[in-house]
Amino acid sequence: MRNRYIDLLRALAIVRVVFYHTSGWTLLSFLPAMSLMFALGGSLMASSLDRSGVSAVGRRLRRLLPSLWVLSAVFVPAMVVTGLAFDWKLLLWAVPLSDPPANTWGALALSTIWYLRDYLWFVLVSPLALWAFRRWPVPLLVLPYLLLLVFELGLLSGPPVLRDFGLYFGAWMLGFAHHDGLLRRWSRPALIATAVTLCAAGAAWIFTHPGFRGYDLNDIPLGNALWSAGLIVVALGFLPSRTEWIGRWAPFDRLVTVLNARALTVYLWHMPIVILVAMVAAPLGYEGLEVYRVGVRAVAVALLVVAAVALFGWVEDVAARRHPALLPGTRRTAPRRLPSRDPNPPAAPAPEMREPQLAAVGNAARTADHRSGPGPGVGSVVGRGVGSAVGHGAEVVAQGGESAVEQGAGSAADDRVGSRLDHGARSGTVPGAGGGAGGAVAGRPGGEAVAGRQALAWQWTRAGAPAGLDAGRHDAGRRDAVVSRWAAVPSPRL
């Protein structure tokens, strides 16, 4: 079952990424969207590995790459036409283990491809990393930040993806810790102390090592990693116990669902849209950091992102082997069933009875000889309903003054019409609904019946029955008259 709180965090992270690129506001970088997305990805990857083993790697790549292939099919030919060299390195647009080639405008519009590059590497190393993490959790959590420190101090150089292992793989490992429940095992004071320490260390590095854009965390890797780790500990360590509040407002709940189902599409396509909107907004006077200018650009970006999701979002459904949908989360109505063409339709139900009635149904059933003594008196179960009510149903006294008392522990299946004793007393039982055996009429051992007796049936309504029914004598002129008494109980309300 999906955790709606995790879904909410992912939705907020993707919205923050889009709005940050649209507005250019530096303070938004202090909300660690990318590190949070990697942490949630690590938790999801650990869950997949526990469920499917190493084959989870292939499944994750199958869901990750098709959306990139669609983006590449649109932009790579355009870049080739506008001057990009056509060589084997273009294959990196299919599997970006390294940065794929791009020309000037393509490098800007498709600059977010680094996220898929890092995500791809993290998925590939996850089976080994999860195995090591479960044996040495604390050293594995610290190791990425030590690697990043070595890079920041200039003691090591290497490809960008190696530096990003230091920057973001620590968040991925915190996702492992969340999945394995390590954060839940920490006490609240320990979580708070850890988060405060990480955030304080990150803030100290940020304000003492500003980047070329000032205090934008994207230009300060070590400060970014430490600050983000502290906030991730808070976000994943203090999980709310109840999440139904997320779904109280239907439009908001639907938005969270759509953003989770289309997160990769939104991420890949939002940057070209942001560049396009900025190019159009500049000559119209809507370039800048002012709120109203940012608001106009944000509305335009949102509308175009919705269009991109409508055009290309179905690729994520196909990659996940889901039924393609224009709007994720819509409920598919069941197909309407055609009327039955059964040549023998079921009989219409009998009219509802407002009073319990005691009725003779003929002499198909036989009462027992007085020499047999008491017999098993289990009342018949016949009805059209689905529930049953158990009560002391009937007592049958046969052969004048000599009493053979039958304790009728009859279970009643209730709908419009109550139980009835039916034909078939030759075996000493009455067949019940659905193939069940009915109650046995008092008779000879082994079920042998005596001719010439009348069986009794009772009916009750869904509204209930009186608390009791006095004894009554039927056919009193005959020597073998049958006296019946029924202590009725209200029928169950289903």
C-alpha positions in Angstrom: 0.0 0.0 0.0 1.3 3.4 -0.9 2.3 5.9 1.8 0.5 9.1 1.0 3.0 11.1 3.1 5.9 9.9 0.9 3.8 10.7 -2.2 3.2 14.2 -0.8 6.9 14.7 -0.2 7.7 13.7 -3.8 5.0 16.0 -5.2 6.3 18.9 -3.2 9.9 18.2 -4.3 9.0 18.2 -8.0 6.9 21.4 -7.7 9.9 23.1 -5.9 12.2 22.1 -8.7 10.0 23.5 -11.4 9.3 26.8 -9.5 13.0 27.2 -8.6 14.0 27.1 -12.3 11.1 29.3 -13.2 11.7 32.0 -10.6 15.4 31.9 -10.0 14.9 32.7 -6.3 18.0 31.6 -4.3 16.2 30.9 -1.1 14.3 28.1 -2.7 17.5 26.1 -2.8 17.4 25.8 0.9 14.5 23.4 0.4 16.5 20.3 -0.6 14.3 19.0 -3.4 16.9 17.0 -5.3 18.4 15.4 -2.2 14.9 14.5 -1.0 14.0 12.9 -4.4 17.2 10.8 -4.2 16.3 9.8 -0.6 12.9 8.7 -1.7 14.4 6.9 -4.6 16.8 5.0 -2.3 13.9 3.9 0.0 11.9 2.7 -3.1 14.9 0.9 -4.5 15.5 -0.9 -1.2 11.9 -2.0 -1.1 12.2 -3.3 -4.7 15.4 -5.2 -3.9 13.8 -6.9 -0.9 10.8 -7.9 -3.0 12.4 -8.9 -6.3 16.2 -9.2 -5.7 18.7 -8.1 -8.3 16.0 -8.3 -11.0 14.7 -5.0 -9.5 17.5 -3.2 -11.2 16.2 -4.1 -14.6 12.7 -3.2 -13.6 13.8 0.2 -12.4 15.7 0.9 -15.6 12.7 -0.2 -17.6 10.7 2.5 -15.9 13.4 5.1 -16.0 14.6 5.1 -19.6 11.6 5.1 -22.0 10.7 8.7 -21.0 14.3 9.8 -21.8 14.1 8.0 -25.2 11.0 10.0 -26.1 12.7 13.2 -25.1 15.8 12.2 -27.1 13.7 11.4 -30.2 12.5 15.0 -30.2 15.7 17.0 -29.3 18.6 14.9 -30.6 17.6 15.3 -34.3 17.1 19.0 -33.7 20.5 19.4 -32.2 22.1 17.4 -35.0 20.4 19.6 -37.6 21.7 22.7 -35.8 25.3 21.6 -35.7 25.8 18.7 -33.2 28.3 16.2 -34.4 26.8 12.8 -35.4 29.0 10.1 -33.7 28.7 7.1 -31.4 28.5 9.3 -28.3 24.9 10.0 -29.2 24.2 6.6 -27.8 24.6 8.1 -24.4 21.1 9.7 -25.0 19.8 6.1 -24.8 21.7 5.1 -21.6 23.3 8.2 -20.0 26.1 6.5 -18.0 28.0 9.7 -18.8 26.9 13.2 -19.9 25.5 12.9 -23.4 26.7 15.4 -26.1 24.8 18.5 -26.7 25.2 21.8 -28.5 24.8 25.2 -26.9 21.1 25.6 -26.7 20.6 21.8 -26.1 23.0 21.8 -23.2 20.9 24.5 -21.5 17.4 23.1 -22.3 18.4 19.6 -21.4 20.7 20.4 -18.4 18.6 18.3 -16.0 19.8 15.1 -17.6 22.4 14.8 -14.9 19.7 13.6 -12.5 19.0 10.6 -14.7 22.8 9.9 -15.0 23.2 9.9 -11.3 20.0 7.9 -10.7 21.1 5.3 -13.2 24.4 4.8 -11.4 22.7 4.7 -8.0 20.3 2.0 -9.2 23.2 -0.1 -10.6 25.2 -0.1 -7.4 22.2 -0.5 -5.1 22.3 -4.3 -4.7 25.9 -4.2 -3.4 25.4 -0.9 -1.5 22.3 -2.3 0.3 24.1 -5.4 1.3 27.0 -3.4 2.7 24.7 -0.9 4.4 22.9 -3.6 6.4 26.3 -4.8 7.8 27.9 -1.4 8.4 25.2 1.2 8.4 27.0 4.1 10.1 30.3 3.9 8.1 28.3 3.6 4.9 26.2 6.7 5.8 29.3 8.8 6.6 31.4 7.6 3.6 29.7 9.7 0.9 30.2 12.9 2.8 33.8 12.1 3.4 34.2 11.6 -0.3 32.6 15.0 -1.0 34.9 16.7 1.5 37.9 15.2 -0.3 36.6 16.7 -3.5 35.9 20.1 -2.0 39.4 20.3 -0.4 40.9 19.6 -3.9 42.6 16.3 -2.8 40.8 14.3 -5.5 39.4 15.0 -8.9 37.3 12.9 -11.2 34.3 12.8 -13.4 31.1 14.7 -12.3 29.3 11.5 -11.5 31.9 10.5 -8.9 31.6 13.9 -7.2 27.8 13.4 -7.2 28.2 10.1 -5.4 29.5 12.3 -2.5 26.8 14.9 -3.0 23.7 12.7 -3.4 24.5 9.1 -2.5 24.4 10.0 1.2 20.7 11.0 0.7 20.2 7.7 -1.2 21.6 5.8 1.8 19.3 7.8 4.2 16.5 6.3 2.0 17.9 2.8 2.9 17.8 3.8 6.5 14.2 4.9 6.3 13.2 1.7 4.5 14.9 -0.5 7.1 13.4 1.4 10.0 16.6 2.7 11.4 15.3 6.3 11.7 12.2 5.1 13.5 14.3 3.3 16.1 16.1 6.5 17.1 14.6 8.5 20.0 13.1 11.9 19.3 16.0 13.7 21.1 18.5 11.7 19.0 16.8 12.6 15.8 16.6 16.3 16.7 20.2 16.4 17.8 21.3 14.7 14.6 19.3 17.0 12.4 20.4 20.2 14.2 24.1 19.1 14.0 23.9 18.4 10.3 22.0 21.6 9.5 24.4 23.7 11.6 27.5 22.2 9.9 25.9 22.8 6.5 24.9 26.3 7.3 28.4 27.1 8.6 30.0 25.8 5.4 27.5 27.6 3.2 28.0 31.1 4.8 31.8 30.7 4.8 32.1 29.3 1.3 29.6 31.2 -0.9 29.3 30.3 -4.6 29.4 32.5 -7.7 25.6 33.2 -7.2 26.0 33.9 -3.5 24.3 31.5 -1.2 22.6 29.3 -3.7 23.1 25.8 -2.4 23.5 24.4 -5.9 26.9 26.1 -6.0 28.0 24.9 -2.6 28.1 21.0 -2.8 29.3 20.2 0.7 27.0 22.7 2.4 24.2 21.5 0.3 24.8 17.8 1.2 25.0 18.5 5.0 22.0 20.9 5.1 19.9 18.5 3.0 20.8 15.5 5.2 19.6 17.3 8.3 16.2 18.2 6.7 15.8 14.6 5.3 16.3 13.2 8.8 13.5 15.4 9.9 11.2 14.6 7.0 11.7 10.8 7.1 12.3 10.5 10.9 9.2 12.2 12.0 6.6 10.4 9.9 3.0 11.3 10.8 0.9 8.5 12.2 -2.1 9.5 10.2 -2.2 10.6 6.6 -5.9 10.7 5.7 -5.8 14.5 5.9 -4.0 14.5 2.6 -7.1 13.2 0.9 -9.7 15.4 2.5 -9.7 17.8 -0.3 -10.2 15.9 -3.5 -8.5 18.3 -6.0 -5.3 18.3 -3.8 -5.4 14.6 -3.4 -5.7 14.2 -7.2 -2.8 16.6 -7.8 -0.6 14.6 -5.5 -1.5 11.4 -7.4 -0.9 13.0 -10.8 2.5 14.5 -9.8 3.7 11.1 -8.5 2.5 9.2 -11.6 4.1 11.8 -14.0 7.1 13.0 -11.9 9.7 11.9 -14.6 7.7 13.5 -17.4 7.4 16.8 -15.5 11.1 16.8 -14.6 12.4 16.0 -18.1 10.2 18.5 -20.0 9.9 21.4 -17.6 13.4 22.8 -18.3 12.9 23.2 -22.1 9.6 24.8 -21.3 11.2 27.2 -18.8 13.8 28.3 -21.4 11.1 28.8 -24.0 8.9 30.9 -21.6 11.9 33.0 -20.6 12.7 33.7 -24.2 9.2 34.9 -24.9 8.8 36.8 -21.6 12.0 38.8 -21.9 10.8 41.1 -24.8 7.4 41.4 -23.2 8.9 42.8 -20.0 8.3 39.8 -17.7 11.9 39.0 -17.1 13.2 39.4 -13.5 12.7 38.3 -9.9 9.7 40.4 -9.1 6.7 38.5 -7.8 4.3 39.5 -10.5 6.8 38.8 -13.3 7.6 35.4 -11.7 3.8 34.8 -11.3 3.2 35.3 -15.0 6.0 33.1 -16.1 4.9 30.4 -13.6 1.4 30.3 -15.0 2.7 30.0 -18.5 5.1 27.2 -17.5 2.4 25.3 -15.6 0.1 25.4 -18.6 2.8 24.1 -21.0 3.9 21.4 -18.5 0.3 20.2 -18.3 0.3 20.0 -22.2 3.6 18.1 -22.1 2.2 15.7 -19.5 -0.9 15.1 -21.7 1.2 14.5 -24.8 4.0 12.3 -23.3 2.9 11.2 -19.8 1.4 8.0 -21.1 5.0 6.7 -21.7 5.4 6.3 -17.9 2.3 4.2 -17.9 3.6 2.0 -20.6 7.0 1.7 -18.9 5.3 0.7 -15.7 3.0 -1.7 -17.6 -0.1 0.2 -16.5 -3.1 1.0 -18.6 -2.2 4.3 -20.4 -4.3 7.2 -19.0 -4.5 10.8 -19.9 -5.2 11.8 -16.2 -3.7 9.3 -13.7 -5.8 8.3 -10.8 -9.2 8.3 -12.6 -11.5 5.5 -11.7 -12.4 3.2 -14.5 -16.0 2.3 -14.5 -16.9 -1.3 -14.8 -18.6 -2.3 -18.1 -22.3 -2.5 -18.1 -23.7 -6.0 -18.0 -26.3 -7.0 -20.5 -29.7 -8.3 -19.3 -29.7 -12.0 -18.6 -31.1 -14.3 -21.3 -31.7 -17.2 -19.0 -34.7 -19.2 -20.3 -35.6 -20.1 -16.8 -35.4 -16.8 -14.8 -35.7 -17.0 -11.1 -39.1 -16.8 -9.6 -40.3 -13.5 -8.2 -39.9 -13.3 -4.4 -43.0 -13.8 -2.4 -44.7 -10.7 -1.0 -43.4 -9.4 2.3 -45.3 -10.6 5.3 -46.1 -8.1 8.0 -47.1 -10.7 10.7 -45.5 -14.0 11.5 -47.7 -16.8 10.2 -47.9 -20.5 11.1 -48.9 -22.4 8.0 -49.6 -26.0 7.1 -47.9 -27.0 3.9 -49.5 -30.3 3.3 -48.8 -33.8 4.3 -45.5 -34.2 2.6 -43.6 -34.3 5.9 -44.3 -36.9 8.5 -44.4 -36.7 12.2 -42.9 -39.4 14.3 -44.6 -42.3 16.1 -45.0 -41.6 19.8 -43.0 -44.7 20.5 -39.9 -43.2 19.1 -39.5 -40.7 21.9 -37.7 -37.4 21.4 -35.8 -36.9 18.2 -33.3 -34.3 16.9 -35.2 -31.1 16.3 -33.1 -28.8 14.2 -35.2 -26.2 12.4 -35.1 -25.8 8.7 -32.9 -23.2 7.1 -34.6 -21.8 4.0 -34.4 -18.2 2.7 -33.2 -15.8 0.1 -31.0 -13.7 2.3 -27.3 -13.8 3.3 -27.3 -13.6 7.0 -28.6 -16.0 9.7 -30.2 -15.5 13.1 -30.1 -18.3 15.5 -32.9 -18.7 18.0 -35.1 -21.3 19.6 -37.5 -21.8 16.8 -40.1 -24.4 17.2 -41.4 -27.1 19.5 -43.5 -29.9 18.2 -45.6 -32.0 20.6 -47.0 -35.1 19.1 -49.5 -37.8 20.0 -51.9 -36.0 22.4 -50.7 -35.8 26.0 -47.4 -37.6 25.5 -44.8 -35.0 24.7 -41.9 -35.4 22.5 -40.2 -32.0 22.8 -38.1 -30.8 20.0 -35.6 -28.0 20.8 -35.7 -26.1 17.5 -32.3 -24.4 17.3 -33.2 -23.1 13.9 -30.9 -20.7 12.1 -32.8 -18.3 9.9 -31.5 -16.8 6.6 -33.5 -13.7 6.2 -34.7 -11.5 3.3 -38.3 -11.0 2.2 -39.6 -14.4 3.0 -38.8 -16.5 6.0 -38.0 -20.2 6.4 -40.3 -23.0 5.5 -40.3 -26.7 5.9 -40.3 -28.3 2.5 -40.9 -31.7 1.0 -38.5 -34.5 1.6 -39.3 -35.8 5.0 -38.9 -39.4 3.9 -35.3 -39.0 4.9 -36.2 -37.3 8.1 -34.7 -34.0 7.0 -35.8 -31.0 5.0 -33.3 -29.6 2.4 -32.3 -26.1 3.0 -31.3 -23.3 0.6 -28.1 -23.7 -1.4 -27.8 -27.4 -0.8 -27.7 -27.2 3.0 -29.6 -29.7 5.1 -32.8 -28.5 6.7 -34.2 -29.4 10.1 -35.1 -32.9 11.0 -38.8 -33.5 12.0 -39.3 -35.6 15.0 -39.3 -39.2 13.8 -38.1 -42.7 14.2 -34.4 -43.3 14.6 -32.7 -43.2 11.3 -35.2 -40.8 9.8 -38.1 -43.3 9.2 -41.3 -41.3 8.8 -44.9 -42.1 9.7 -47.6 -41.2 7.2 -50.7 -39.1 8.0 -49.1 -36.2 9.8 -48.9 -32.5 8.7 -45.7 -30.6 8.8 -45.7 -27.0 10.0 -43.9 -24.0 8.4 -43.2 -20.5 9.8 -42.6 -17.2 8.1 -41.5 -13.8 9.3 -40.8 -10.4 7.8 -37.7 -8.3 7.6 -39.4 -5.9 10.0 -39.2 -8.6 12.8 -41.7 -10.7 14.7 -43.5 -10.6 18.0 -41.6 -11.8 21.1 -43.7 -14.9 21.4 -46.6 -17.0 19.9 -48.9 -18.9 22.2 -49.5 -22.6 21.7 -52.4 -23.4 19.3 -54.1 -26.7 18.4 -54.8 -27.5 14.8 -57.2 -30.1 13.6 -58.3 -30.8 17.2 -60.9 -33.3 16.1 -58.3 -35.8 15.1 -56.5 -38.2 17.6 -53.1 -37.4 16.1 -53.6 -33.6 16.3 -50.4 -31.6 16.3 -49.8 -28.9 18.8 -47.2 -26.3 17.8 -45.6 -23.5 19.7 -43.1 -21.1 18.3 -41.1 -18.6 20.3 -40.2 -16.1 17.6 -37.2 -13.8 17.6 -36.8 -10.6 15.5 -35.1 -11.3 12.2 -31.6 -9.9 11.7 -31.3 -6.5 10.0 -28.6 -6.9 7.3 
